[in-house]
Amino acid sequence: MKSVQIEDLLKKLSLQDKARQITQINADFIKADVKAEATGVSDGFYLTKDDVFGCGSVLNFGDARDAEYIRKKYLEVSENKVPLVMMQDVIHGYRTIFPVPLALACSFDADLVEECCKMSAVEASLNGVDVTFSPMINLSRDARWGRVMEGYGEDPYLNGLFGRAAVRGYRAGGLASCVKHYAAYGAAEAGKDYNTTDLSEHNLREYYLRAFEECLKENPELIMTSFNLLNGVPVNADSHLLVDILRKEWNYNGVVISDYAAVVEMIKHGYAENKKECARVAALNAVDMEMMSSAYIEFLPELVEEGAVPASVVDEMAKRVLELKQKLNLFENPDNATSVQKAEEACLCPEHREIALRSAEKSFVLLENSGVLPLKEWQKIALVGPLAAEKNILGAWACAGRADECVSVKEGVEKLLGAKVLYSKGCSVDLLSDDESIIADAVKTAKKAEVVVACVGEHSYHSGESASRADICLPKVQVKLLKELKKAGKPVVAVIFGGRPQVLTEVKEIAAAILYVWQPGTEGGSAIAETLYGKVCPEGKLAMSFPRSVGQCPVYYNHFSSGRPKSKDELHGQAYTCGYIDELNSPLYPFGYGLSYTRFEYGDIKLSSAVMERGGKICVSVPLKNCGSRAGGEVVQLYIRDKFASCARPVRELKAFRKVTLAAGEQKTVVFEITEDDLKFYGANGKFAAEAGEFEVMAGGDSRCAVAGVFRLL
C-alpha cells in the first residue's frame, strides 16, 4: 500500500474508526468474542464488540496457532478489514531464552547482543509477532528497582550501544522494535517501580536521554512512554519530552505508544480529572497509541466535535499507525500467515540453543576466586542450595520460555561429568523463609565431598516489573546455609543467581569463590557447568555496581565529586567529608569489574599528545599481557574525566572498550582514539559541546583504574 492509499484509507475511516485504530487491547478480547453490549474491564476499558474488532493492535497472545486464529477471526468480524499489528514482550528470547539483558550487558559485546536479538526475532516472527516491546534502555543506578534486569546497566554509553545493537538484531530477524521507556523510568525514587522521578534538565539530557537519542539512529519503529511522573508531570502529558524533544528536536516520526494503561493512570497521579481529560492530554502530546485502556475510543470523537482536539491531530496519529502496518507489509499479507511447522522447527533448534549457551557463558562474572576454580573433574563435589536443581532459571519476561526445557545446574554438571553428584536442597528459595530444618542435611552431604558448590540467590520471580526489593541481601536462611557449609571444613563455591546486583558482603567472607550467573536462561545449567570446570574462561565484567550495603543505593561509578570528598575510602579518620560513619563509599564490586581464570597485566599507558586541537584526536596505547597459564579474554576499558567545566563533571566516564583474547604469555597493545566528540556534554548553557580545558585519561580492567595521562583541549 502506497502513501497515497494510506491517505485514501484515512478518508474512508470514521472518527470512531480512527480512535479504534490507535487503541491496543489484549488478544483475549478477540478470542472471547465479546457481546455487542458494552463491557467494563477494570478501570481502563469500556468496549463494544465493534470496538474490539476495530482496534488496531493486540498484545499478549500465544504461539503461531494462536496468532493465526486471532488474525483470521479479527478479519472475519472486522468491518473495515484493516489488519492487526500484533505485539509481544520478547525481551530476552522467545522460546529459546538467553540471559536477562543486564547479564548480557556484562559480556561487553554488542555483536552478541545483536545475535541474541536476531535469534529471538526469528522465533517470535514465525509465531506471529510483528513488534517486540524491546529494548529497554532506561539508565539503572538503583539495584532495588526490579526492572534493572531488563536494561543494560548504569552507564549511558553502554545503554545506547546495546540498545542500537538490539534494534538491528530484531530487524534482521523479522521484528520491529519498540524502544522503552521514554523517559527516566529507571530513576524512580527509592527504587520503587512506577514511583515518581525528579531530575534537572541537565541530568535528564546528559544521562537519561542519551541512549534514546542513540537508538533513534537505527530508526526504531516505535517508542513507548513510561508510567512515571517526571518533575511532577506524567510522561504522557509532558509536551517538552514528547513534542519539543522527541518530535521536533529529534525529528522522530514513528509511533509513540503508551505503556499498559498509563494514559488513564494520569487520573491516579492526580493530574487529569477523568478519562476524557486523559484522552485530550495524551492526544495533544502525540501519544499515537493507547495501550490497554479505552480513553481514545470513548472520548476522542467527542473531543474533536467540541474542538478540544483538532481532527488533524487524530488523523496524524492514525496515519502513523497505518504507516507502521504498511512498513510491516500487513496490508499485502493481512493474515501474516505463519507456518506452524517452521515455527516449531526454529524454536529451541540446536543453533539457537548454542547461542543461548554461549551468551550465558559470556555473561557470567567471576567475583572472587581463591584458586578453588576451575574445579577438577576428579574432585568429589557436593551440589547444594535451593537453586542447584531449579529448572526455572529463565528470569522475568521469559516470553514463551518453559522451565521444563531449561537445563538446571545439577543436570549440567552431571552431564559434563557423566555421573551423578551428591545433592541437597539445603533451604527454600523464598525471600522471607526462615525455615532452617533441612540445612543439616546439606551439611551432612557437604562433609562427604571435597568441594561444595552452593547455588543460591534470587529466583526468577524475585526481579522484574513490580518486583522491587527494599533488602537486596541474600535471604537470612541462605546466608545461614553458607555459614554452616563453611563449618563443614570444605571450600565453598557460591554460584549466585540474580536479576539485579545483590549485597554479597557476608558471602564474600564465607565463600572461596563467587560466580555470579544472573538469570542465565535455557542453557544456564550447561553454561555454569562448563565455566565451573574451566571448559570456558570467565570474561564478564559488571555493567552495574554491587553495593556493600543497601544503604549505599543508588551507587554508581560515574558520580560527581563533592566539595568535601574523602581522600581515602575509610570509615573513620576523616571528619566533615562526604560519606558514612558506618560504611565505606565504594561499592563492594565496581562497574567494569570481573576476574578470570588467567591473569592480565597492564603496561605503561601512553598518550600520543598532550594537546588536542579542535577536530583532532589523541591516541591512547594500552599494553596488555596474559601472564597466566591459559588463554582468556579481557575487556580493556577507557575512561575520561573533564577536570573543570561550566557544569561539574563525573569523576570518570566510560568512553570506549575493547574485548581482547590472548593466549598464555601473549601480549598486545590496544589503541583507542579520543576525538572532540568524546568530550562533548550538555554545558551550563544547555548546548552539547566540548569545552576547552584539561582532561584525565584512565585505562584498565575496571572503573577503578588509575589516571594514566592528561591532555588539554584547546
N, C-alpha and C positions, 0 to 999 in steps of 0.2 A: 504494500500500500504506500503510495507516494504522499508527500506532504499536502498536496492539493486535495487528495482523497481524505486525509485527516480533517481538513477544513470542511469538506462536504459532509463527513460523518458528524462533525460537531453541530452543523446546521440542522441535521435531522434529529439530533437528540434533544429532548425537552430539558428544561432546567432541572427537573426532578431526576431525569436520567443521568445528567452530569453529576449531580450530587451523589448518586449511587456509584457512579464510576470512580469517584475519588474517595470511596469508603472500602476498607478492608475488614472482612469478617472471618470468623473461624469456619473451616471447611465443614465442620459438623452441622452447621445450619443447613447447608445444601443437602447433606446426606439425610438429615432429619425431615426434609421436605415440609417446612413449617406451614401451618394452615394460613389461610388468607387473612384471618383477623390478626390484629396487632399482637406482638409477642414481646413481653418485657423480660429482659435478661440483665440481672444485677442492676447496677446504677447506670450502665452505659448504653443500653440498647432499647429501642422501640421500633421493631421492624415488621413489615408486612411480607407476604410471600413475594410480591413484586420487587420489594426492596432487596430481599435475599438473592433473587435470581436476576438482579440488575447490578449488583455490586461488582466493582472492577477487579477485586483481588481477594484471595483467600490465603490463610496461613494454617499451619498445624494440621497436616494430613499424614497418611501412612506411606505406603510404598507405591510402586508402579501401578499395581492393580487398583489401588485406592484413587490415585490421581486420574487414571483413565475413566473410572466410574464417575468421579466428580465432574470432570470436563464434559463428558457425554451427557450427563443429567442436566448440567447447567445449560448447555446449548439447546437441549430439547425443550426446556421450560422458558428460557430467556426470550423476551420479546424482541430485543434488538440484536441478539446474537453476537454481541461484542465479546470476544474471547476473554477468558480469565487469565490473569497472571498469578502464578502460584508461588508462594514464598515460604521459606522454612529457615529455622535456626541451624544452619550447617556450620558449626563453629570450629570444631577440630576433628573433622571426619564425618562421614555419613553413616556407613555401616562398619567400615574399617576405621577404627579410631586411633589417631595419633595423639601424642601428649597434648595437654592443655596448652594454649598459646603462651602463657607465661613460662612454662617449661621449655617450649620450643625456642623462645627468645634467648634462653641460656645457651643455645647452640651457637649464637652469634653467626648465623648462616642464613642469609637472605635467600639463597638459591634453594636451600632445604625447605624454608617456609613456602616458597613458590611451588615446589614439587608436591608438598603435602596438600596444599590448597587445590592444586590441579587434580590430584587423586580424589579428593573429596568431591570436587565438582563433577568428575566423570561418573562417580557412583550416584550422586544426587540428581544430576540431569537425566540420567537413564531411568530414574524413579519419579520423574515428572516435575522436579523442582526447576523453576525458572530463575529465582533470585534467592540468594542467601543473605541473612541478616549478619553480615560479617565483612570486613574485620572490625573488631572493637579496638580503637586506638586511644582510649582515654588514658591520660597520664595517671599513674597509680603510685602514690607515695605512702599510703597508709595500709599496712598489711591487715588491719582489722576488716577492711572492706572486702566483702565476699567475692566481688567481681574482679579482683586483681587477677584471678586465674584466667580471665577471658581476654586480657590485654597483654601488652609486651613490656610492661615494667615501668620503671621510674624515670627513664630518660627520653626526652622528646625526639632526639635524633634516631634512636632505635625504633621508637613507635612509628615514625614516619617511614623509615627504611623498610621495616617488616610489613607495615600497612600497605605500602605500594606493591611489595612482593606478593602479598595475599591477593590484591585486586588482579594482578597479572595472572596469578595461578588460577583463580576461579574462572577468569575469562577464557584461559587456554583450555580449561576442562569443560566449558559449555555453560557456565553460570554467570549471571550478572551479580554484582556485589552491592551491598548497602553498607556504607561506612558509618560507624556509630561510636558513641552517642554524642551528638553535637549540642552542647559542649560543656566541658568542665564537670562532668558527672563524677569523675574519679576523685574530685576534691571535696566530696561530701564530708561535712563536719562529723568528727568523731568516728569516721569510717562506717557510719550507719547508712545502709542502702536507702536510696531515694531522698536522703537528707539534703538540707539546704547547702548552697555553695556561695561563698562571698570572696571575690577576687578583684584586685585592681585591674584596670585596663592593661597595664604593663605586664603583670603576671599572666593574664589571660592570653595575650598575644605572644609573649615570649616563650611560654611553656605549654599551655593547654590547647592552643590553636595551631601550633606549628605542624603537628602531624597531619591534621586535617588539610592544611594548605598543601602539604607534600602529596597527600593521596589524590588531590584533585588533578595532579599532573598525569595521573593514569586514567582520568575521565571515568570515575565510577558512575554507575547508572543511578544510584540512589544515595541519599544521606538521611540518616534517622536522627530526629531530635531527641533530647534527653528528658527525663522526668523532673529534674530538679529546678528549684528556684536558683537564679543566678543574680546576685546582688538585689534580691527582693522581688524579682520578676520571673514568672515561669518562662522557661525557654521558649515554649510555643507562642509566647506573647512578646518576645524580645526582638523588636524590629531592628535594633542595632546589630544583633548577632545574625538574624535570619535574612534581613533585607540589605542593610548597609554593607556588612562584611561579605556574607556568603553570595548574595545575588549580584550586588553592584561592584564591590571591590574585587572579588574573586571571579566574577562572571560565571558563576555556576548556573546552568540552565537545566539540570537534571531534576529528577523527582525528589522532593523532600517529604518524608513520611514521618508521622508521629510515632512514638513508642506506644506500647499497649495501654490504651485508654487514657493516654497522657493529656489529650485535648480536654476531656471533661474533668480531669483531675484539677484543672485550674479553679474549679469551684472549691474543692477541699483546701487548696492553697490559700483561699481567701482573696483571690484576685478577680474572678469572674462570678457574677451573681447566679447565673443559671446556664443551661446548655446552649441557649440561643446566643448569649454573650460569648460563650466559648467558641461557637462556630464563627461568629463575626471576627473575633480577635485572631483566631488561627488562620482564617482565610485571608485577612488583610496582611498577614505576615508570611504569605506564600507557603503555608504548610499544605502541600498538594494532596496528601492522602491521610485520612484519619483512620488509625488502626484501632479496631475493637471498641468503638463507641459510635453513636449514630447522630451526633450533633449536626453534621453536614446534611444528612438525609432528612432530618426533621425540620431544620430551620434555614438552610441556605436559600431555598426558593423564596421563602417569606422575607428574608433579609434583602434579597435582590429587589423584590417587588416594593419594599419600603425605601429603597435607595441607600440602605446602610452598607451594602456591599455591591460594588459595580458588577454588572453582568460580565464585563470583560475580564474581571479577576477570576471568576468561576470558569470562564472559557479557557483562560491560560492554564489553570490548574488541571482541568480535564484534558487539555491538549497535551500537557507534559506526560500525563498517564497514558494517553493513547499513543504518543510517540515512543514511550517505553515498550509498549506491546508491539509496535511496529519494529523496533530495533530487535526485539526477541523473536521476530518472524511469526508471531502468533496469528496475524490476520491470514497469512498464507497457509498456516498449519494450526488452525484453532483447536484441533484435538490434541496437538502436540504428541502424536501417537508414539508411545514408548514400547519397546519390546521387553516384555516381562522376562523372557529368557535371557536377553542380553544384560538386563539389569541384575539378574541373579548370578550370571557368569562373572560380571565385573566385581560385585561386592565380595570382599574377602578373598579375592583371587590371589595367587602366590605373589604376584608383582606388588600388589597393594600391601599385603602382609609384610613383605620385605621393606617397604617404605616405612611402615609403622614401626618395625623393629629397629631400623637404622635411626629413625628420628628420635626414638626413645633413648637409644644408646648415646646419641649426640647431646641430649638434653640433661642427662644426669650430672650432678655437681658433687664432686668429692670434697667434703668439707674438712674432714680430719682423717689422718692415717698414720698410725704409729709404726707401720710396717707389716701389720697383720694382713693387709690386702696387697696383691690379689691372693685369694685362697688357693691352696693346692688340692688337686683332685683326690689325693690320697688321704687328706685330713678328714677326720670324722667330725661332722658338724651337727649341731642341733638347730633346727629351724623353729623359731618360736615367735609368738606375738599374734595379735588379733588380725593382722593383715598378711600373714605368711601364706595362708591358704585361701585368702579372699579373692573371689573372681571379679567382683565389681571394682576394678581399679581404673575405670574409664575416665572419671572426672565428671563434673557438671556439664550440661549441654552436650551430651553424647549422642544426640540425634537418634538414629536408628540402631546405634550400637547395642550389643547384647552382652550381658555379663557372662552368660554361659559360653560365649565364643572367645572370651579372654583367656590368656594364659596366666595363671597365678604364679607367684614366686615359687611355691612348692613344686608345681608342675614343671616350671622352667628349670629348676635346679635338678630335679630327679631325671628329667630328660637328658640334660647335659651329662650327668654322672652315670646315667644308665642304671640307677639303683635307687631304692627308697632311702629316705633320710629320716633321722629322728625328728619328731614334730610334736609341739604342744601349743595350743592357742594362748595360754597364759592369762588373758583377761579380755574383757569386752572392748570393742572399738568405740562404744558410746562415750561422748564427751563428758557426760555427767555421771558416769558409772563410778561407784565406789566399791564394787564387788571384787574382793581380793581372794576369793575362795579357790580359784584354780591357778594362782601364782605358784603354789607349792609344787604342783605337777610339772610346771615349766622348769622350775629349779631342779627337780629330780631328773628331768630329761637332759638339762644342760650339763649336769655332772657326768653324764655318760659320754660327752663329746670333748673334742679338743678345742673347738671354736664355736661360739654361739652367734648365730645370725638372728637378730631381733627385728621383726618387721612391725613398725609402729607408726603413729601419726594420725592424719585425718582420713576419714572415709570420703568417698566421692561426694556424698551429700553434705559434707561439712563446709563446703565453699561453693561459690556461685551466686546467682541472683538471690537476694533476700536471705543470704547466709553470712551476715556479718557476725563477727565474734568480738566480745569485749576482752576475752582472755585467750591469747594465741599461744600459750604454753601447751606442751603436751598434757593431756589429762593426768591427774594425780595418780590414777591407778596404773597408767602406763609407765610413769616415772618410777613408781614403786616396783613394778616388774623389772625394769632395767637395773635398779639398785640391788634387788635380790639376785638377779642373774650374775651380777658382778661378784657378789659374795660367794658364788659357786667356785670362784677362782679361775675361771676361763675367760679369755679375751672376748669382749662383746663387740660385734659389728652391728651398728644401728643402721638399718635401712628405713629411711623415713619418707612416708608418703605425705603429700600435701598439695593443696591448690593455692597456697599462699606461703610467704615466709612465716616460720614459727619461731618462737623463743626457745632456743636449744641450749641455754646457758647451763642448766643442770645436766643435760645429756652429754655435753662436751666433757664434763668432769667424770663421767661414767664410762663412755664408750672408747674403745681402742681405735675405732674408725667410724666415720659417719658418711654414708652415701645418701644424698638427697635425690629421690627419684620422682618427686612430684606426683601427678596422676598420669601414669605413663601410657595408658591406652591398651588396645587389643593385644599387642605383643609385649606388654610390660614385663611379665614374668620371665620371658625368654631373654629380653634385654638385660634385666637385672642379673640373671644367672651368668650371662656372657661377660658382664662387667665385673661381677664378684670374682670370677675365676680367671680374669685377665685375658680373655679372648679378644676383648676390646679395651682400649685405654681411655679412662675418663678424660674429657676435654671441655665439659660445660663450664661456663662462667656465669655468675649470678647477674640476672637482669634487674634484681631488686634486692636492696639491703636487708639483712636479717638483724632485727634489734636484739639487744641484750635483755631487755625487759619491755613489757607492754607500754610502760610509761614513757618510753622514748618515741612512740609513734605520734606523728609521722616522722620517720627517719630516712634520709636520702643523701646521696653523696654530693650533689650539686647545690649545696646550701650556700647561704651567704655567711660572711664573717660578721660577728657583732662588733660593736665598738669596744667591747671588753672580752676579746677571745682568750681562751686558755692557751698558754704556751705549751703545756703538756696535758695530755689526757689522763687526769688522775682524779681521785675522789676528794682528796684534801690538799691543803697547802697553797691554794690559790684563791684568796678571798676576793670577792667582788668581780668575778669573771662569769661569763655566760656558761651555765651548766647546772648540774645537780649536785646536791651534797651526799646523795646516796647511790649514785650511778655515774658511770663514765658517759662521755658524749658520743663516743664512737660506736658504730654497730658491732655486733659480735662477728659478723661476716659482711664485708663491704661489697658494694656494687662492683662487678667485674671479677670477683674472687672465685677461684676454683683450683683444686690441686690435680695432680696427675700421678700416674704410676712411674713416671720418669721425672727428671729434674731439669728445669730450664734456667739458664744463667744469662743475664743481660750484660752486654759490654758497655763501653763508654758511648753515650748517645751524642751525636754531632748535628749541629745546625749549619746549613750551607752559607748562612749570612746572619749578621746581627741586625740587619736593616731590611725592611720590606718597602719597596716603592709601591705606590698605588697601581693596582693592576698587575703587580708582580707576584712572586711566590718564593717560598723558602722550603728547602728540602730538609727533612729530618731523617737521619740514618740511625737505625736501631739494630745493633748487632745482637744476635740470639744464638745460643748454643745449647744443644741437648747434651747435658752432662751425665745422663743416666745410662742404663744398660739396655734400654729398649726404645723402640720408636714411639712417638707421641705427638699430639697436636697442642699448640699453644695459641691463644688469642692475644696478639700484641695490640695494646690499646694506646691511643694518642689523646692526651688531654691538653687543654689550653686554659690559661687564666688571663683575663684582661685586668691588669692591676689597678688602673684608675680610669674612671669613665663618668659620663654625665648621670648614669644610674649605677649604683653598686652592682658589681658582677659576681657570680658564684665563685667559690674557691677553686673550682675546676669544672670543665665541661668536656664530655666525650665528643671528639670531632671526627675520629676515624678509627678503624681497627683492621687488622689482617689476621686471617687464620693461617697458621704455618704448621706443616707437618715435617718433622725432622727425624731421621734415623739416629740411632745411638751414636753419639760422638759428632754428629753433623752440625755445622754452623751455617748461618745465613744472615745477611744484612737486609732488614726490611726498611724500605724507603717510603716515607709519607711526604705528600706535598701540602703545604699550607698556603691557601690563597686568601685574598681580601674577603671573599665571600664567607670563609670560615670564621671571620672576625666580626661579622655583622650581628647587630642586635637592635632591639627597639629602645632607642635612647629617650632622654627626658622630653624631647620634642615630639615623640611618637613616631619618628621616622626610623626605618630599618636601614641601618648603615654601619660601617666600621669607623670608629673614631681613632684618631692618631694617639699614639702612646706606647707604653711598654707592655709586653705580653710574655708570660712564662709558659714554657713547654714542658710537659711531663709525658713519659712513655714507659710502659711496663706491663706487668701481668695482671694488675687490678687497679682500682681507683686510688690506692694509697701510694702509688709510685711517686718518687721524689722529683723535684724540679731538675730538669736536665739541661736547660738553657733558657736564655732570654733574648728576645729581639724587639725592635721598635718599628712600628708602622708610622711612616712619615705622612 
